[in-house]
């Protein structure tokens, strides 16, 4: 695990992502971490010191489902807010396997499920590879402020890029934003450096830490965790299963 992630975990204060976050934290800790790990001592946790009670399986499932924000105005989401299945993606723009998912798998999921109203994809910025990852995360949020997040996403992932070698410098990010069709580049740069951008990224990170996400990419398909750039069939099986369960 990158040392930058470990150090950030030591100093990051948990920022609640939703009104129900405390319940989700208690459920996931009782669940053992949705992504299969125990909770390390240096991972941020809720400051509520009240003892956690063991959640029932149904409560666990409901708490994981509650992580989907379903905000119809969320620029970092694709698909209908009321879609029966939500895929939450925790990703880093410097992660090569995230790029593989973006180029090869996401377009198929959009065609087969998002366009048909079955699936919603919600992005979470989860930078783990240091300063350039964090800067790219803030830049993507800033592009989203002008309705160009997914265009920026596609430009950033269009090819594999060397990690922490200047590919995501401020100048390169500005060029990516221009290529993605961001109209006001001055506003983009101001938004990228804003406190609101930092707060948004830290909120996404806090959510992932609580789930036990230790690497990228990581996904949650309703209540089913998927780690890594798995084959398309892994995602379609999980989505089909979740859609069937949602119809019950």
C-alpha positions, 0 to 999 in steps of 0.5 A: 500500500502506498505510504501516502495513503497510510499517512493520509489515513493517519491524519484524515478526519472523517467527513460524513458523506450522508445523514446515515453514515454513522449507521453504515459505519457500525454495520460495515464494521460489524460486517468485517468490511465490505471488501473483506478486510479487517479495519486497520488502526490507522484508518479513519473511523467515526468519532461516535464512541457509543458501542456498536451493536451487531447489525442483522443481515437485513440491516447490513444490506440496507446500510450498504444500499444507503451508500448510493446517493441517488442525487439526480443532479450529481455530475459524477453519476451516470444513469437514472437516479431511480435505477434499480442497481447502483454501481459505486466506483472507487477509483484513482486517475493514476490507477492503470486497472481503473483505466482498463475498466474505463476503456473496456468495461464501462462502455459495455455497462453503459450500453447494456444497462445504463442506457436501458435504465437498469444501472446507475454508476456513481463515481467516488474519487479515491486517490491513493498514489500521491499528490498527482492523484489527489490533484487529478481528483480535484480537477475531475470534481472541478470539471463536473462543476461545469457538467463535463466530469465524464468527458474529463474522465474519458480524456484522463483515461484515454491512454495509460500514463506514467505515474507521478511523472507530471502527467497530471500536473496543473498544466496537463490537467488544464489541457485535459479540461480544455479537451473535455470541453470545459468552457471556463478554464479560469473557473475550472482552476479556481474550483480545482484549488477550492476548499469545496473540492478538497472536502468532496474528495476527502468525503469520498475517501472517508466512505471508501476507508470505512468500507475497507477499500485498500486498493483501486479500482473497487466497486459496490454493486448494490450490496456486492463488492468487486475488487479490481478490473475484473472481466465484464462477466463479473460485473454483468453477473452482479448487476443481473443478480442485483436487478433480480433481487430489486424486483422481488 
